[in-house]
């Protein structure tokens, strides 16, 4: 058991080390784009499947509530939370449309759509990207493996250098927290820290 624990922790550390050594520029670009969007009064839409659905909810909660600083609420919507919308769209149009129909109704030019996918090949997010692009919405991918199809459609991508789904998911949470930390410090740095 001890060897398994050590192996797990070492793999996690190695993934994060590779991110530190090779992906800081991409992270800076994503943080800057999120800050620009929010400063301009636009909103962040976030989607993903399975664990990534939970990550999208986590991200929206950090933006609407707070990450660390006591500050004004920021406009963010997790497209994974409304079961009536998801089941109606799934029933009437199919599962592949559950995010694109929401983007069609909610997104405006200047907004950002963040798609979270460990494979980068989630068909429902790819369809949401296509609708978002037609509306002038910036698409940002939090991806894994080789980035999949989402890599080619996205405007900005953070691709975790791993093929192991748990390591990718752990790095996505790190990325979400990094975006929140940078955004809060940049936009509200003079606020009270909690």
NORCORCOR-V80423 format. One record per helix or strand of 3 or more residues. SS is the DSSP state (H for helix, E for strand). FROM is the first residue (numbers start at 0). TO is the last residue. If there is no record, write none. Layout:
ss->SS from->FROM to->TO
ss->SS from->FROM to->TO
This chain:
ss->H from->1 to->21
ss->H from->23 to->38
ss->E from->43 to->47
ss->H from->50 to->63
ss->E from->75 to->77
ss->H from->82 to->92
ss->H from->94 to->96
ss->H from->99 to->105
ss->E from->111 to->115
ss->H from->122 to->133
ss->E from->137 to->142
ss->H from->147 to->152
ss->E from->155 to->158
ss->H from->164 to->187
